[in-house]
Amino acid sequence: MTNVIGSRNVIDACERLGVKRLVLIHGQAVEPVGAMGATNACELLTVASARRSRRPYVAVRFGNVLGSSGSVIPMFQHQLEQGRPITITHADATRFFMTIPRQSADPAG
């Protein structure tokens, strides 16, 4: 609820003050069962505000970190193994993937 209420407060302030652009950036939830719904609520608030204000307010979710515990890759692999299509949230959504850089044992890099 903290993220949803906090996002709502920021979005409302942006609308009141006429902020030209807003980018909501958030990470994927570690426990997706409950927190993903709240994260999605923040995205929906941002999109609704963009429509109301007719301003480029967007939401970006950093949840596709390859090798992380919240990576979507295992779900994609499971869907492919079952011969199912890969699920993308929305036809207009674009997925980008990032990697976690490995730490070198050498302090010099």
C-alpha positions as CSV (number, residue, x, y, z in Angstrom):
1,M,0.0,0.0,0.0
2,T,2.9,2.3,0.7
3,N,4.0,2.2,-3.0
4,V,0.5,2.7,-4.3
5,I,-0.3,5.6,-2.0
6,G,3.1,7.1,-2.5
7,S,2.8,6.8,-6.3
8,R,-0.7,8.3,-6.2
9,N,0.6,11.3,-4.2
10,V,3.5,11.9,-6.6
11,I,1.2,11.5,-9.7
12,D,-1.4,13.8,-8.2
13,A,1.3,16.4,-7.5
14,C,2.6,16.1,-11.0
15,E,-0.8,16.7,-12.4
16,R,-1.4,19.7,-10.1
17,L,1.9,21.3,-10.9
18,G,1.8,20.6,-14.6
19,V,4.8,18.4,-14.8
20,K,5.5,17.8,-18.5
21,R,6.9,14.2,-18.2
22,L,6.7,11.5,-15.6
23,V,8.5,8.1,-15.7
24,L,7.5,5.6,-13.0
25,I,10.4,3.2,-12.6
26,H,10.1,0.2,-10.4
27,G,11.4,-3.3,-9.9
28,Q,9.7,-6.6,-9.9
29,A,8.5,-7.9,-6.6
30,V,10.4,-10.6,-4.8
31,E,7.1,-12.1,-3.7
32,P,5.0,-11.6,-6.8
33,V,1.8,-13.1,-5.5
34,G,0.8,-10.0,-3.5
35,A,3.2,-7.3,-4.5
36,M,2.8,-7.5,-8.2
37,G,-0.8,-6.5,-8.0
38,A,0.3,-3.4,-6.1
39,T,3.0,-2.7,-8.6
40,N,0.5,-3.1,-11.4
41,A,-1.8,-0.6,-9.6
42,C,1.0,2.0,-9.7
43,E,1.3,1.4,-13.4
44,L,-2.4,1.8,-13.9
45,L,-2.4,5.0,-12.0
46,T,0.4,6.4,-14.2
47,V,-1.4,5.4,-17.4
48,A,-4.7,6.9,-16.2
49,S,-3.0,10.1,-15.3
50,A,-1.3,10.2,-18.7
51,R,-4.8,9.9,-20.3
52,R,-6.3,12.6,-18.1
53,S,-3.5,15.1,-18.4
54,R,-2.6,14.2,-22.0
55,R,1.0,14.2,-21.0
56,P,3.7,11.6,-21.7
57,Y,3.6,9.8,-18.3
58,V,4.9,6.3,-18.6
59,A,5.7,3.3,-16.4
60,V,8.8,1.1,-16.8
61,R,9.2,-2.2,-14.9
62,F,12.7,-3.5,-14.3
63,G,11.8,-7.1,-13.7
64,N,13.6,-9.0,-16.5
65,V,17.0,-9.4,-15.0
66,L,18.5,-12.5,-16.5
67,G,19.6,-14.9,-13.7
68,S,17.7,-13.1,-11.0
69,S,15.1,-14.8,-8.7
70,G,12.4,-12.8,-10.4
71,S,13.4,-13.4,-14.0
72,V,10.7,-14.1,-16.4
73,I,12.9,-16.4,-18.5
74,P,12.0,-19.6,-16.6
75,M,8.3,-18.9,-17.3
76,F,9.0,-18.4,-21.0
77,Q,11.0,-21.6,-21.1
78,H,8.2,-23.5,-19.5
79,Q,5.7,-22.1,-22.0
80,L,7.9,-23.1,-24.9
81,E,8.4,-26.6,-23.5
82,Q,4.6,-27.1,-23.4
83,G,4.3,-25.8,-26.9
84,R,2.4,-22.7,-25.7
85,P,3.0,-19.1,-27.0
86,I,5.2,-16.9,-24.9
87,T,3.0,-14.5,-22.8
88,I,3.6,-10.8,-23.2
89,T,1.5,-8.7,-20.9
90,H,0.0,-6.5,-23.7
91,A,0.4,-6.3,-27.4
92,D,1.9,-2.8,-27.1
93,A,4.4,-3.9,-24.4
94,T,8.0,-4.2,-25.2
95,R,10.3,-6.4,-23.2
96,F,13.9,-5.6,-22.7
97,F,16.3,-7.8,-20.7
98,M,19.3,-6.9,-18.7
99,T,22.0,-8.9,-17.0
100,I,23.6,-8.8,-13.6
101,P,27.3,-8.0,-14.1
102,R,29.6,-10.6,-12.5
103,Q,31.9,-9.3,-9.8
104,S,35.5,-10.0,-10.6
105,A,37.7,-11.7,-8.0
106,D,40.5,-9.4,-9.1
107,P,40.0,-6.0,-7.2
108,A,41.5,-4.3,-10.3
109,G,38.6,-5.5,-12.3
